[in-house]
């Protein structure tokens, strides 16, 4: 069974290195693919040095588009999705996310931050279905229509697909993990605007699924 980690990344040179370095040390993972989604910084170079195969998109496709590009360029039985801005990722986190799917106990796992930072812990407590940390059977991903147009709503699209099709989803606590918030990466004003755009993409995905 081949396992490929797919990491969508847009201007994440500060955090992508440790994330990739951690994943490549996990024996369960056969390959790490970083999709540099129109990045204008050193994301691609840092990821490649850390041990990832890098797929560079010339323009920004959004998170859903980047994830789809990664899946299409990775022949796998199980796909592990992780965000590029994670802080505190360990090999145990990766193993915990993958094991239920590899052993046939779940079709999808959903990683939830625990005991990391109050802001990110609270966000995932209120909306766990938006987590970007998950392992999924590849045959399930191939059945999710238009994953690329969901942009930041891709996690919602995956979760709703799982519910509509009665898939086995297991929640996995990721203790001590968090991620950089947009306001930390971009400054308060730009980060706040980026967060609002992300929320709008999520709302649109939700309305499309309901529509």
Secondary structure, DSSP 8 states (H G I E B T S, - for coil): --EEEEEEESS-TTTHHHHHHHHHT-TT--EEEEEEES--SSHHHHHHHHT-EEEEESS--HHHHHHHHHHHT---SEEEE--TTEES--HHHHHHHHHHHHTTS-SEEEEEEESS-HHHHHHHHH-GGG-S-EEEEHHHHTTSTTGGGGGGGHHHHHHHHHHHTT--EEEEEEET-EE--HHHHH-HHHHHHHHHHHHHHHHHHHHHHH-
